[in-house]
Amino acid sequence: MDRKKQIGEILEQLKTDERFASNIAHWRTIPGREAKSVPFPESLDRRIREGLEKKGIRSLYTHQETAFRHVMAGKNIVVVTPTASGKSMCYHLPVLQTLAADPQARALYLFPTKALAQDQKSELLELIDGMGLAIKSETYDGDTPAQIRQNVRKAGNIVITNPDMLHSAILPHHTKWVSFFEHLKYVVMDELHTYRGVFGSHVANVIRRLKRICAFYGSRPQFVCTSATIANPQELAERLTEEDVVLVDNNGAPSGTKHFLFYNPPVVNRQLNIRRSATLEARDLSALFLANGIQTILFARSRVRVEILLTYLQELIKKKLGPKTIQGYRGGYLPSQRRAIERGLRNGEIIGVVSTNALELGVDIGQLQACVMAGYPGSVASTWQQAGRAGRRQGESVVIMVGSSSPLDQYILSHPEYFFERSPETARINPDNLIILVDHLKCAAYELPFAEGDRFGRAEITEILEFLTEEQILHCARGKWHWMNDSFPAHNISLRSASQENVVIIDISERGNERVIGEMDRFSSLTLLHEEAIYLHQGRQYQVEKLDYAEKKAYVREVQVDYYTDANLAVQLKVLEEEQSREQGQCAFACGEVSVHAMATIFKKIKFETHENIGSGPIHLPEEELHTTAAWISFSEAMLDSLGAEDTERGLVGLAHVLQHVAPLFVMCDPMDLHVIAQRKAVHSGLPTIFLYDRYPGGIGLSEQVYQDMETILSQAEQLIASCPCESGCPSCVGASEDGSKELALTLLRVTLGRESYVS
């Protein structure tokens, strides 16, 4: 039986077998497309052409040729095409063309992860060898041996690294890289869509520092960027690089027919509208494909879930697969393990892989026929990236997204048009967030002094330089600001956080062999690193033995338990300054600066799989203050009078629960980046209020976007609650099962949107 027929039979089974068919909420078939190819450009170096022909490549896809033409004309570009469309050729070809003509030229390749950098290094070396070019390419990261580092600095034509390494190990030591910076022609930024939020805001400032050092050495590199499909790739590229950028989106790559199914697990408790576990349903669907010899990838939302699903599947089908295996893929695996798994997927020895979103990025794992997602990945862009892992070349493929009971998942499943017909989300950054900007000005001043009138990229910085001088961090002499501190600023600044003082996590499992395994911002540590918390890291479970909050150190010990912990956070929020506001019927929308005071009070132990509460305990930690930005909705006194104080509070809590899940859809952020709290009487106004605030010092622009899109977000929240089949509230809508909670939240929404008046 051929593979195509085999997958066709399983698709037929999904349509007709009641066990599965009754749970399919939506089935969309996306037709395949033929390749659009053009001949090699006349100017392409003969050796490059011959190298490509040896690999069986005799023409270029339209987007590859367009990218080559623009880059060779001196333009900065961003290429936006689907997964597995040959984006890497868009930067390899112009870079190799330039290096073939000028052996002194240099290129810097930036990838968001080390795994991706290693994968691209292998592909690039294969290309260079096939072309017979004398081009040196090497990775420069934390795993690079010291003796190789020196050679890379002096003679590497193409240096492959990540933003964290550029920030902490290359730019501060630019005097060791003189030849590299003098001849730097290209900066390649792959997977551009990952540079959003706090991380993207940091990276934009790292690029400012890079351009400043290049200018000092007399070079002005071009930027060649690639991105998954997002709503604003050109805008994001221009904000990150502060350069004019040309958009290349004329995708010419072929694709096979893809079946995209939305799958809603069956309801197991009708009264509470609780569904069967998405994890178990995803396991059963994956087993159906794997048992029939169909190469499958299963995405899980956490490292622990990866291990749980892997165990389930290995037990279920070990008798049916013969020598072929199923593997996990997540953070915590050694690079050699990950390379072996990628190889096994490409050559077919590994028939199934269970992965976190680590395989969402463009690591080459060959052709898979089925992709199952245990839960909505959190954004339209991420979902398409994961879906792109199935049918990477040609032929029929299937993608199944299995929804959980969360409001976000249920909204997507009941609104397929939102997913299929709406543009993917907008990626937002705020490089001028004061905390992030000040951090990178310190790094930049350490690297090179600032002179009067200097800007940092497009940012005005004189006031900040004067402030840093007052704080005795910089010294001003003869119109120049110099770094005067003994410490090395980049080492204390994480690109993944806006907090200046992260808590360091130390593993004390082996006596005498303590080691740092991670770090976390202070605000998150209140709920995730309190004593007795279960901290999950690289697929392992650790119990927090001690949190030294004053010294910012958490001591953890590896354990094996069948539960995780969840902490309650008591939050008080005060408005410091209202920057914008507008009336909305008898309600008001506003945004501005706020101060958030949070105290962790109690934690619960929650059993894996059943989610039973199996214990609790108090948390003894000081209050933490966060100065950030927020958007808020204030309801008038008439609401209190109409519904009564108790009902108003229940309605506010229910509505806040829905908004916590719906709002992140519209600002392309992780639900943890945007927090929502309800106050029956807000401190600044005394009115019932719901606040949505950025969970980062100074804010990164999320709440301002919420303020702009408030009507749309509230309309979607109303649709989600109204369409939920529960009677009085459930985990898929308002999160409560008290009588009337659902109706109270709907009343608040409909009054806000002008669809109802208050009942007197």
WOUR-V916655 format. One record per backbone hydrogen bond with DSSP energy under -0.5 kcal/mol. CO is the residue of the C=O (numbers start at 1). NH is the residue of the N-H. E is the energy in kcal/mol with one decimal. If there is no record, write none. Layout:
[[CO;NH;E] [CO;NH;E]]
//
This chain:
[[2;6;-2.2] [3;7;-2.5] [4;8;-2.1] [5;9;-2.4] [6;10;-1.8] [7;11;-2.3] [8;12;-1.9] [9;13;-2.2] [10;14;-2.4] [11;15;-1.5] [12;16;-1.7] [13;17;-3.2] [16;18;-0.5] [17;20;-1.6] [17;21;-3.5] [18;22;-1.2] [20;23;-1.9] [21;24;-1.3] [23;25;-0.9] [23;264;-3.3] [26;262;-2.8] [28;30;-0.6] [28;260;-3.4] [29;31;-0.7] [30;258;-2.7] [33;255;-2.0] [35;37;-0.6] [36;62;-2.0] [38;60;-2.7] [41;44;-1.6] [45;49;-2.4] [46;50;-2.6] [47;51;-2.0] [48;52;-2.3] [49;53;-2.3] [50;54;-1.9] [51;55;-1.0] [52;55;-0.5] [52;57;-2.6] [53;56;-1.5] [56;58;-0.7] [60;38;-2.8] [61;64;-0.5] [61;65;-2.1] [62;66;-2.3] [63;67;-2.3] [64;68;-2.2] [65;69;-2.3] [66;70;-2.4] [67;71;-2.6] [68;72;-2.5] [69;73;-1.0] [70;75;-2.3] [71;74;-2.0] [76;246;-3.0] [77;225;-2.7] [78;248;-2.8] [79;81;-0.5] [79;227;-2.5] [82;85;-0.8] [86;89;-0.7] [87;90;-1.8] [87;91;-0.5] [88;91;-1.2] [88;92;-2.8] [89;93;-1.8] [91;95;-1.9] [92;96;-3.1] [93;97;-2.6] [94;98;-2.2] [95;99;-2.5] [96;100;-2.5] [97;101;-1.1] [98;102;-2.0] [102;105;-1.8] [106;185;-2.9] [106;186;-1.2] [107;109;-0.5] [107;159;-2.5] [108;110;-0.6] [108;188;-3.2] [109;111;-0.5] [109;161;-2.9] [110;190;-2.2] [113;117;-1.7] [114;118;-2.5] [115;119;-2.1] [116;120;-2.4] [117;121;-2.1] [118;122;-1.9] [119;123;-1.8] [120;124;-2.7] [121;125;-2.7] [122;126;-1.9] [123;127;-1.9] [124;128;-2.8] [125;129;-2.7] [126;130;-2.0] [127;131;-1.3] [128;132;-0.9] [128;133;-1.6] [129;132;-0.7] [133;135;-1.6] [135;137;-0.5] [136;157;-1.1] [136;158;-2.3] [138;160;-2.5] [141;144;-1.8] [145;149;-1.9] [146;150;-1.3] [147;151;-0.9] [148;152;-2.4] [149;153;-2.5] [150;154;-1.8] [151;155;-3.1] [152;156;-1.9] [155;157;-0.6] [157;107;-2.7] [157;159;-0.5] [158;138;-2.1] [158;160;-0.6] [159;109;-2.9] [159;161;-0.6] [160;140;-2.9] [161;111;-2.2] [162;166;-2.2] [163;167;-2.5] [164;168;-2.3] [165;169;-2.6] [165;170;-1.4] [166;171;-2.5] [170;173;-0.7] [171;174;-1.4] [173;176;-2.2] [174;177;-1.7] [175;178;-0.5] [177;181;-2.5] [178;182;-2.4] [179;183;-1.4] [181;184;-0.8] [183;106;-2.1] [183;185;-0.5] [185;222;-3.1] [186;108;-2.6] [187;224;-2.4] [188;110;-3.1] [188;190;-0.6] [189;226;-2.1] [191;194;-2.0] [192;195;-2.2] [194;196;-1.7] [196;199;-0.6] [196;200;-1.6] [197;201;-2.2] [198;202;-2.3] [199;203;-2.6] [200;204;-2.4] [201;205;-1.1] [202;206;-2.0] [203;207;-2.5] [204;208;-1.6] [205;209;-2.0] [206;210;-2.5] [207;211;-2.8] [208;212;-1.9] [209;213;-2.1] [210;214;-2.6] [211;215;-2.5] [212;216;-1.7] [213;217;-1.7] [214;219;-2.8] [215;218;-1.0] [222;187;-2.9] [222;224;-0.5] [223;77;-2.0] [223;225;-0.5] [224;189;-2.2] [225;79;-2.7] [226;192;-3.4] [227;81;-0.9] [228;230;-0.6] [230;233;-0.6] [232;236;-2.7] [233;237;-2.5] [234;238;-2.4] [235;239;-2.2] [236;240;-2.5] [237;241;-2.3] [238;242;-1.9] [244;76;-0.5] [246;78;-2.2] [247;249;-0.5] [248;80;-2.6] [249;251;-1.8] [252;36;-3.0] [255;33;-2.2] [257;397;-1.9] [258;30;-3.5] [258;260;-0.6] [259;261;-0.6] [259;399;-3.1] [260;28;-2.7] [261;263;-0.5] [261;401;-2.8] [262;25;-2.2] [262;26;-1.4] [263;265;-0.6] [263;403;-2.7] [266;276;-2.7] [269;273;-1.1] [269;274;-1.7] [271;727;-0.6] [272;731;-0.5] [274;268;-2.9] [274;269;-1.8] [277;281;-2.0] [278;282;-2.5] [279;283;-2.0] [280;284;-2.2] [281;285;-2.4] [282;286;-2.4] [283;287;-2.5] [284;288;-1.6] [285;289;-1.4] [286;290;-2.9] [287;291;-2.7] [288;292;-0.5] [289;292;-0.9] [289;294;-2.2] [290;293;-2.1] [293;295;-0.6] [295;369;-1.9] [295;370;-1.6] [296;353;-1.9] [297;299;-0.5] [297;372;-2.7] [298;355;-2.7] [299;374;-2.9] [302;306;-1.7] [303;307;-1.7] [304;308;-2.2] [305;309;-2.9] [306;310;-2.4] [307;311;-2.1] [308;312;-2.2] [309;313;-2.7] [310;314;-2.5] [311;315;-1.9] [312;316;-2.3] [313;317;-2.2] [314;318;-0.9] [317;320;-1.2] [317;321;-0.9] [321;324;-1.6] [325;351;-2.1] [325;352;-1.3] [327;354;-2.5] [329;356;-1.5] [330;333;-1.3] [334;338;-2.3] [335;339;-2.6] [336;340;-1.9] [337;341;-2.2] [338;342;-2.6] [339;343;-2.5] [340;344;-2.5] [341;345;-2.1] [342;346;-2.0] [343;347;-2.5] [344;348;-0.7] [344;349;-0.8] [344;350;-2.1] [349;325;-1.5] [349;351;-0.6] [351;296;-2.2] [352;327;-2.4] [353;298;-2.8] [353;355;-0.5] [354;329;-2.0] [355;300;-2.6] [356;359;-1.3] [357;360;-1.8] [357;361;-0.6] [361;363;-1.1] [363;365;-0.7] [366;368;-0.6] [368;391;-4.0] [369;398;-2.3] [370;297;-2.3] [371;400;-2.8] [372;299;-2.9] [372;374;-0.5] [373;375;-1.5] [373;402;-2.8] [379;383;-2.1] [380;384;-2.2] [381;385;-2.0] [382;386;-2.5] [383;387;-2.8] [384;388;-1.9] [386;389;-1.7] [387;390;-1.8] [389;368;-0.6] [391;256;-0.5] [397;259;-2.5] [398;371;-2.1] [399;261;-3.3] [400;373;-2.8] [400;402;-0.7] [401;263;-2.9] [401;403;-0.6] [402;375;-1.9] [403;265;-0.6] [406;410;-2.5] [407;411;-2.2] [408;412;-2.1] [409;413;-2.5] [410;414;-1.8] [411;415;-0.8] [412;415;-0.8] [415;418;-1.3] [415;419;-1.1] [416;420;-3.0] [417;421;-2.3] [417;422;-0.5] [418;422;-0.8] [425;231;-2.5] [426;428;-0.6] [428;197;-3.3] [430;433;-2.0] [433;437;-3.2] [434;438;-2.6] [435;439;-1.8] [436;440;-1.9] [437;441;-2.0] [438;442;-2.0] [439;443;-1.7] [440;444;-2.8] [441;445;-2.6] [442;446;-2.0] [443;447;-1.8] [444;448;-2.8] [445;483;-0.7] [450;481;-3.3] [451;454;-2.1] [454;461;-0.5] [455;457;-0.7] [456;459;-2.1] [459;456;-2.2] [461;465;-2.6] [462;466;-2.3] [463;467;-2.2] [464;468;-2.6] [465;469;-1.6] [466;470;-2.3] [467;471;-1.9] [468;473;-2.8] [468;474;-1.5] [469;472;-1.6] [473;484;-2.1] [473;485;-0.5] [475;477;-0.6] [475;482;-2.9] [477;480;-1.3] [479;452;-1.7] [480;477;-2.7] [480;482;-0.5] [481;450;-1.8] [482;475;-2.8] [487;489;-0.7] [488;491;-1.1] [488;492;-0.5] [489;492;-1.3] [490;493;-1.5] [492;494;-0.5] [494;497;-1.0] [500;502;-0.6] [502;504;-0.5] [503;520;-1.9] [504;506;-0.6] [504;554;-3.0] [505;517;-2.6] [505;518;-1.1] [506;508;-0.6] [506;556;-3.1] [507;515;-1.6] [509;511;-0.6] [510;513;-2.3] [515;507;-3.1] [518;505;-2.9] [520;503;-3.8] [521;525;-1.8] [522;526;-0.9] [523;526;-0.6] [524;527;-1.1] [524;528;-1.6] [525;529;-2.1] [530;533;-2.2] [533;535;-0.7] [533;544;-2.6] [534;536;-0.5] [535;537;-0.5] [535;542;-2.4] [537;540;-2.1] [540;537;-2.5] [541;559;-2.6] [542;535;-3.6] [543;545;-0.7] [543;557;-2.2] [544;532;-2.8] [546;548;-0.6] [546;555;-3.2] [547;549;-1.3] [548;552;-1.0] [548;553;-2.0] [552;504;-2.5] [553;548;-3.1] [554;506;-3.4] [554;556;-0.6] [555;545;-2.6] [555;546;-1.6] [556;508;-3.2] [557;543;-3.0] [559;541;-0.5] [562;608;-2.4] [564;606;-3.5] [566;604;-2.8] [568;570;-0.5] [568;601;-2.1] [568;602;-0.6] [569;571;-0.6] [570;599;-2.3] [572;597;-3.5] [573;683;-0.5] [574;595;-2.8] [577;579;-0.7] [577;593;-1.8] [580;591;-2.1] [582;589;-2.8] [584;587;-2.1] [586;636;-0.8] [587;584;-2.9] [588;634;-2.8] [589;582;-2.5] [590;632;-3.0] [591;579;-2.1] [591;580;-1.9] [592;630;-2.4] [593;576;-2.6] [593;577;-1.8] [594;628;-2.2] [595;574;-2.7] [595;597;-0.5] [596;598;-0.6] [596;626;-2.6] [597;572;-3.1] [598;624;-2.8] [599;570;-3.0] [601;619;-1.9] [602;568;-3.2] [603;617;-1.9] [604;566;-2.1] [604;606;-0.6] [605;607;-0.5] [605;614;-2.9] [605;615;-0.6] [606;564;-2.6] [607;611;-1.9] [608;610;-2.4] [612;607;-2.7] [612;614;-0.7] [615;605;-3.0] [617;603;-2.8] [619;621;-0.7] [624;598;-2.9] [626;596;-3.3] [626;628;-0.7] [627;698;-3.3] [628;594;-2.9] [629;694;-2.2] [630;592;-2.1] [631;692;-3.1] [632;590;-2.1] [633;690;-2.1] [634;588;-1.9] [636;639;-1.5] [636;640;-0.9] [637;641;-2.4] [638;642;-2.4] [639;643;-2.9] [639;644;-0.5] [640;644;-2.1] [644;648;-2.5] [645;649;-2.1] [646;650;-2.1] [647;651;-2.6] [648;652;-2.6] [649;653;-2.4] [650;654;-2.2] [651;655;-2.5] [652;656;-2.7] [653;657;-1.9] [654;658;-1.6] [655;659;-2.6] [656;660;-2.1] [657;661;-0.7] [658;661;-1.2] [658;662;-2.4] [659;663;-2.2] [662;665;-1.3] [662;666;-0.6] [663;666;-1.5] [663;667;-0.6] [664;667;-0.7] [664;668;-0.6] [664;669;-1.2] [670;673;-2.4] [670;674;-0.5] [671;674;-0.7] [673;695;-2.6] [675;693;-2.6] [677;691;-2.9] [679;689;-2.9] [682;686;-3.1] [687;682;-2.5] [688;635;-3.0] [689;679;-3.2] [690;633;-2.1] [691;677;-2.2] [692;631;-2.6] [693;675;-2.6] [696;699;-2.1] [701;705;-1.3] [702;706;-2.0] [703;707;-2.5] [704;708;-1.9] [705;709;-2.3] [707;710;-1.0] [709;713;-2.5] [710;714;-2.6] [711;715;-2.3] [712;716;-2.2] [713;717;-2.1] [714;718;-2.3] [715;719;-2.2] [716;720;-2.4] [717;721;-2.3] [718;722;-2.7] [719;723;-2.2] [720;724;-0.7] [721;724;-0.9] [728;742;-1.6] [730;733;-1.9] [730;735;-2.8] [731;407;-0.6] [738;741;-1.9] [740;744;-2.7] [741;745;-2.2] [742;746;-2.1] [743;747;-2.3] [744;748;-2.2] [745;749;-2.2] [746;750;-2.9] [747;751;-2.4] [748;752;-2.2] [749;753;-2.4] [750;755;-2.9] [750;756;-1.4] [751;754;-1.2] [758;760;-0.6]]
//
